[in-house]
Amino acid sequence: MEPIHIIGAGLAGSEAAWQIARAGLPVVLHEMRPQVATFAHRTGDCAEMVCSNSFRSDDDRMNAVGQLHWEMRAAGGLIMAMAARHRLPAGGALAVDRDAFSQAVTQALQAEPLVSFQPGEIRELPTEGRWIVATGPLTSEALGQSIRGLTGEGSLAFFDAIAPIVHAESIDMSICWRQSRYDKGETEAERTAYINCPMTREDYEGFIDALLAADKTEFHEGETAGYFDGCLPIEVMAERGRETLRHGPMKPVGLTNAHNPAEKPYAVVQLRRDNALGTLYNIVGFQTKMKYGAQIDVFRRIPGLQDARFARLGGIHRNSFLNSPRLIDDRLRLRARPNLRFAGQVTGVEGYVESAAMGLLAGRMAAAEALGRDLPPPPATTSMGALVNHITGGADAKTFQPMNVNFGLYPPLDAMRGGRKGRKDRYPAYTDRAKADFQQWLAGQS
Ligand SMILES: Cc1cc2nc3c(=O)[nH]c(=O)nc-3n(C[C@H](O)[C@H](O)[C@H](O)COP(=O)(O)OP(=O)(O)OC[C@H]3O[C@@H](n4cnc5c(N)ncnc54)[C@H](O)[C@@H]3O)c2cc1C
């Protein structure tokens, strides 16, 4: 049988290759790294995590991304299996040791006899054969041109920002303390997964002033099509209102200052462990486009980080994605050339987990098609189905922007109470329904 080809061995491409091999079909992975670099990847490994080391909430009852984890595990996903193997304590989140994780994904694929690797950049969309394009937000320039040439509409481009990473030994623990919000987690390590830096009102006001005054990187004209709201740079959040950060990543709730339990901090900056050794911590939610020098000055104003040394400073990045509602069908095929499927962030989902989930689906769909079967997407009542439904039909093509999975994409449950108060009952009802429907979808394939 002719192999299925995949362009890009990132989160989506790696998962797609695994699913195809599990279906008993040969697959060829074309990856341009390390021969051709991107500004964000550091290695030649598969499924490299370019920024945060977290797959976000692992709560499959109250959280739509946790439910997506559950679905990927139920479908025998490689990314979730390797994440479990290299998991780090992170409260209710699924965080991993990033290098060990991507090496494990690479080794699992290398050990799979049906998977072969063909290193190098694919510069043009192929015309023959069955292909999955999983080239991500940093799709190479040449291939991007080729995609634009075929779709006639151009992939959109916008910028996300990267959060800085601090060396743990440079954090002043006589000021900071370890605690997960609301002491969440089953083990002591999870309950103490975060390092917290407390701020008084005066500290906070001074910090906001410094943030607003800091030198920022200028965008070139026409470079930004607007920010994605889930990943706003902190200085942009501060520009939207002085209190915005205190209600966002710097909210002081669910935390008690171990050095001074009687005094409630006015704001708190949290750092999350970034590697298994516990030597690196990232500043949670602090993506930024401040210039490097300014970042050091501003971040060292945070109590406890006055002597911080940075393993990596924040930055800005490009993000290419298709106008999927117009260009892609619900089997993830390009309408204009159905032998090409798209998967991952380039389809307009946002995030590691969502990208890997679209890889899982594209892999299964391509394998089914090669075997003469048609595989419909999972029902829209599941996290995976809700995402596909959104990018290939639910979203308005005119205003299409990348999307994280969330319960807002789920079809409502008639009998349930709406609003904030109804969440306690509504979310478990959503995820119960999702699990039953996903299992049924899986059973239909065996
Ligand atoms: C700088 C940055 C930071 C991000 N931070 C986060 C974060 O913290 N959390 C989060 O959940 N998501 C984050 N994202 C978004 C997204 O989840 C990740 O980019 C994720 O890796 C997307 O998975 P993917 O498989 O679609 O793409 P990738 O993982 O990027 O994989 C695409 C692969 O295709 C290869 N490739 C590209 N063009 C070609 C070509 N022409 N030929 C051959 N190979 C090619 C690339 O080298 C790469 O290995 C970030 C994105 C960027 C760019």
The ligand as an SDF file (V2000), in Angstrom:
LIG
                    3D

 53 58  0  0  0  0  0  0  0  0999 V2000
    6.4180   30.7410   19.8710 C   0  0  0  0  0  0  0  0  0  0  0  0
    5.1770   29.9690   20.1490 C   0  0  0  0  0  0  0  0  0  0  0  0
    4.7740   29.7590   21.4500 C   0  0  0  0  0  0  0  0  0  0  0  0
    3.6380   29.0000   21.7230 C   0  0  0  0  0  0  0  0  0  0  0  0
    3.3120   28.7410   23.0050 N   0  0  0  0  0  0  0  0  0  0  0  0
    2.3080   27.8860   23.3010 C   0  0  0  0  0  0  0  0  0  0  0  0
    2.0560   27.5190   24.6520 C   0  0  0  0  0  0  0  0  0  0  0  0
    2.7230   27.9690   25.5690 O   0  0  0  0  0  0  0  0  0  0  0  0
    1.0460   26.6560   24.9060 N   0  0  0  0  0  0  0  0  0  0  0  0
    0.2980   26.1260   23.9150 C   0  0  0  0  0  0  0  0  0  0  0  0
   -0.6010   25.3200   24.2190 O   0  0  0  0  0  0  0  0  0  0  0  0
    0.5190   26.4650   22.6260 N   0  0  0  0  0  0  0  0  0  0  0  0
    1.4970   27.3400   22.2890 C   0  0  0  0  0  0  0  0  0  0  0  0
    1.7450   27.7060   20.9850 N   0  0  0  0  0  0  0  0  0  0  0  0
    0.7900   27.3140   19.9430 C   0  0  0  0  0  0  0  0  0  0  0  0
    0.8120   25.8550   19.4610 C   0  0  0  0  0  0  0  0  0  0  0  0
    0.1600   25.0730   20.3960 O   0  0  0  0  0  0  0  0  0  0  0  0
    2.1460   25.2750   19.2080 C   0  0  0  0  0  0  0  0  0  0  0  0
    2.7640   26.0060   18.2030 O   0  0  0  0  0  0  0  0  0  0  0  0
    2.0680   23.7900   18.7720 C   0  0  0  0  0  0  0  0  0  0  0  0
    3.3730   23.3170   18.6790 O   0  0  0  0  0  0  0  0  0  0  0  0
    1.3250   23.5940   17.4620 C   0  0  0  0  0  0  0  0  0  0  0  0
    1.4170   22.2490   17.0590 O   0  0  0  0  0  0  0  0  0  0  0  0
    1.5670   21.8860   15.5230 P   0  0  0  0  0  0  0  0  0  0  0  0
    1.8460   20.4370   15.4410 O   0  0  0  0  0  0  0  0  0  0  0  0
    0.4230   22.4340   14.7700 O   0  0  0  0  0  0  0  0  0  0  0  0
    2.8610   22.7120   15.0480 O   0  0  0  0  0  0  0  0  0  0  0  0
    4.3830   22.4680   15.4480 P   0  0  0  0  0  0  0  0  0  0  0  0
    4.4710   21.7680   16.7510 O   0  0  0  0  0  0  0  0  0  0  0  0
    5.0760   23.7660   15.2910 O   0  0  0  0  0  0  0  0  0  0  0  0
    4.8860   21.4620   14.3310 O   0  0  0  0  0  0  0  0  0  0  0  0
    5.0140   21.8380   13.0070 C   0  0  0  0  0  0  0  0  0  0  0  0
    6.2620   21.1840   12.4500 C   0  0  0  0  0  0  0  0  0  0  0  0
    6.3230   21.3830   11.0490 O   0  0  0  0  0  0  0  0  0  0  0  0
    7.6530   21.6590   10.6800 C   0  0  0  0  0  0  0  0  0  0  0  0
    7.5990   22.3370    9.3710 N   0  0  0  0  0  0  0  0  0  0  0  0
    7.1210   23.5790    9.1020 C   0  0  0  0  0  0  0  0  0  0  0  0
    7.1610   23.8310    7.7740 N   0  0  0  0  0  0  0  0  0  0  0  0
    7.6730   22.7080    7.1950 C   0  0  0  0  0  0  0  0  0  0  0  0
    7.9490   22.3440    5.8580 C   0  0  0  0  0  0  0  0  0  0  0  0
    7.7050   23.1630    4.8380 N   0  0  0  0  0  0  0  0  0  0  0  0
    8.4800   21.1190    5.6040 N   0  0  0  0  0  0  0  0  0  0  0  0
    8.7370   20.2530    6.6230 C   0  0  0  0  0  0  0  0  0  0  0  0
    8.4880   20.5540    7.9300 N   0  0  0  0  0  0  0  0  0  0  0  0
    7.9510   21.7620    8.2090 C   0  0  0  0  0  0  0  0  0  0  0  0
    8.1830   22.4530   11.8450 C   0  0  0  0  0  0  0  0  0  0  0  0
    9.5940   22.3720   11.9010 O   0  0  0  0  0  0  0  0  0  0  0  0
    7.5310   21.7740   13.0260 C   0  0  0  0  0  0  0  0  0  0  0  0
    8.2940   20.7440   13.5620 O   0  0  0  0  0  0  0  0  0  0  0  0
    2.8530   28.4750   20.6610 C   0  0  0  0  0  0  0  0  0  0  0  0
    3.2490   28.7300   19.3630 C   0  0  0  0  0  0  0  0  0  0  0  0
    4.3950   29.4400   19.0920 C   0  0  0  0  0  0  0  0  0  0  0  0
    4.8230   29.6640   17.6830 C   0  0  0  0  0  0  0  0  0  0  0  0
  1  2  1  0
  2  3  1  0
  2 52  2  0
  3  4  2  0
  4  5  1  0
  4 50  1  0
  5  6  2  0
  6  7  1  0
  6 13  1  0
  7  8  2  0
  7  9  1  0
  9 10  1  0
 10 11  2  0
 10 12  1  0
 12 13  2  0
 13 14  1  0
 14 15  1  0
 14 50  1  0
 15 16  1  0
 16 17  1  0
 16 18  1  0
 18 19  1  0
 18 20  1  0
 20 21  1  0
 20 22  1  0
 22 23  1  0
 23 24  1  0
 24 25  2  0
 24 26  1  0
 24 27  1  0
 27 28  1  0
 28 29  2  0
 28 30  1  0
 28 31  1  0
 31 32  1  0
 32 33  1  0
 33 34  1  0
 33 48  1  0
 34 35  1  0
 35 36  1  0
 35 46  1  0
 36 37  1  0
 36 45  1  0
 37 38  2  0
 38 39  1  0
 39 40  1  0
 39 45  2  0
 40 41  1  0
 40 42  2  0
 42 43  1  0
 43 44  2  0
 44 45  1  0
 46 47  1  0
 46 48  1  0
 48 49  1  0
 50 51  2  0
 51 52  1  0
 52 53  1  0
M  END
$$$$
